Amino acid sequence: MKTKLVLWGQKGSDENAEKVLIAVELNANANCVDSWIFAGDSATEELSDQLMNNWRKGEAVAFPEGHEHIRTELSASSSILPEGYSAAEKEDLIKRTQTEWLFIVLSTKLFQTYASELDALQDKVEKMTQYSKEMWEELKTFQTKIQNQVQEQNLFREHTNILRDRLNELFGSLKKLREVEDTAFETAANEVFQKMSNLLNQIDEALEKNSGDWAKWFDKLKALQAELKTAKLTREGRNEIWARIDKAFKEVKDRRFGGSNAQNPNSGNVETRLQRRIEGLKEAIQKMGYSVNRDQKDYDFLFRKVNNNNATQLEAQLSEVRAKMILERLESKKAKLADMNKTLADLEVRLAKVLSKTASAEELKAAEAVADGTDEPIVIAEETTESVVTETPAEENAE
């Protein structure tokens, strides 16, 4: 999320209000907003471009003399702009930015809380002289707590990475103390890996010779895939086996069921282009619908969590701000979905007109051929039928 905002506004609200250029920056650690006001000759388009294109990206920009600096506390009840200043045309942007900055502040506080808890865990691990399963479980519990906040998107990626890196270091310290157990695990994992590799080697050999009972190998791959989910393997070994299973699955499935005979449609035809646009738009509408439903579920979940007595005050505040952010995004997606449905309806009307014109033209040709006393209508009908069969394979129809 952006922590800097640049906009044109005004000082005062009467007819003689002064036009000003305002640069606003969030100070998350101090829970405040810094504003720099540029008025008169210093408020130039050149300065506005520098602030927009450089200052917002973190680059240094020299502020002209005579500007005013104002620091205000960030709150949900007051604007992020200093008192007496406004930007009527940017009210929606200011409102969204205020909500996002409130979330940034709360998320930063949550990160600082977890960082303090991690300091205490680090002190315990550094004092250990032998491996402790209880300590391992305590780290896993803390890891789950972080993961839950990540899933609810209450922590920023930068903060999440810091916590995870520190936590991984503590896990690494315990792993060094667990060297004996790790050695035993690796021995067992190598045995499992070799067993799975032997089976995959047999399947690869059958594929190379293009002979074998493909249904049997398909079932064995399914069983191996299920076994892999709980098998004791190293990360590298699991990734290698998984990649080989995936590759073998595709080849065995192709030998067992055969490949696709689908042909690409003729993109030069108006009717075909409309159909492809409609199909693509329907897929986009379906995805947008899923996205709207997911946001709605997230909003409903967070709305219930706000009223959950088991949540801490900070977690409740984060849930409330997060719910507000999701609601604003949800309304925007609903509007886009409505536009997409309107576009779909327009395309379907256009397609219907094209199909109607095509049918009318074919009927006219058939009527002219009958009037001439030729057998052309029969030939046209046969060619049309063949064309339909060619563009719509039997396998596609079966599906």
Stockholm file with secondary structure:
# STOCKHOLM 1.0

chainA/1-399         MKTKLVLWGQKGSDENAEKVLIAVELNANANCVDSWIFAGDSATEELSDQLMNNWRKGEAVAFPEGHEHIRTELSASSSILPEGYSAAEKEDLIKRTQTEWLFIVLSTKLFQTYASELDALQDKVEKMTQYSKEMWEELKTFQTKIQNQVQEQNLFREHTNILRDRLNELFGSLKKLREVEDTAFETAANEVFQKMSNLLNQIDEALEKNSGDWAKWFDKLKALQAELKTAKLTREGRNEIWARIDKAFKEVKDRRFGGSNAQNPNSGNVETRLQRRIEGLKEAIQKMGYSVNRDQKDYDFLFRKVNNNNATQLEAQLSEVRAKMILERLESKKAKLADMNKTLADLEVRLAKVLSKTASAEELKAAEAVADGTDEPIVIAEETTESVVTETPAEENAE
#=GR chainA/1-399 SS CCCEEEEEEEESSSTTCEEEEEEEEEETTTTEEEEEEEEGGGCCHHHHHHHHHTGGGTCCCCCCTTCEEEEEECCSSSCSSCTTEECGGGHHHHHHHHHHHHHHHHHHHHHHHHHHHHHHHHHHHHTCSSCCHHHHHHHHHHHHHHHHHHHTTCSCHHHHHHHHHHHHHHHHHHHHHTHHHHHHHHHHHHHHHHHHHHHHHHHHHHHHHTCSCHHHHHHHHHHHHHHHHHCCCCHHHHHHHHHHHHHHHHHHHHHHHCCCCCCCCCTTSHHHHHHHHHHHHHHHHHHHHHHHHHHHHHHHHHHHHHTCTTSCHHHHHHHHHHHHHHHHHHHHHHHHHHHHHHHHHHHHHHHHHHHHHHHHHHHHHHHHHHHHTCSHHHHHHHHHHHHHHHHSCHHHHHC
#=GC SS_cons         CCCEEEEEEEESSSTTCEEEEEEEEEETTTTEEEEEEEEGGGCCHHHHHHHHHTGGGTCCCCCCTTCEEEEEECCSSSCSSCTTEECGGGHHHHHHHHHHHHHHHHHHHHHHHHHHHHHHHHHHHHTCSSCCHHHHHHHHHHHHHHHHHHHTTCSCHHHHHHHHHHHHHHHHHHHHHTHHHHHHHHHHHHHHHHHHHHHHHHHHHHHHHTCSCHHHHHHHHHHHHHHHHHCCCCHHHHHHHHHHHHHHHHHHHHHHHCCCCCCCCCTTSHHHHHHHHHHHHHHHHHHHHHHHHHHHHHHHHHHHHHTCTTSCHHHHHHHHHHHHHHHHHHHHHHHHHHHHHHHHHHHHHHHHHHHHHHHHHHHHHHHHHHHHTCSHHHHHHHHHHHHHHHHSCHHHHHC
//
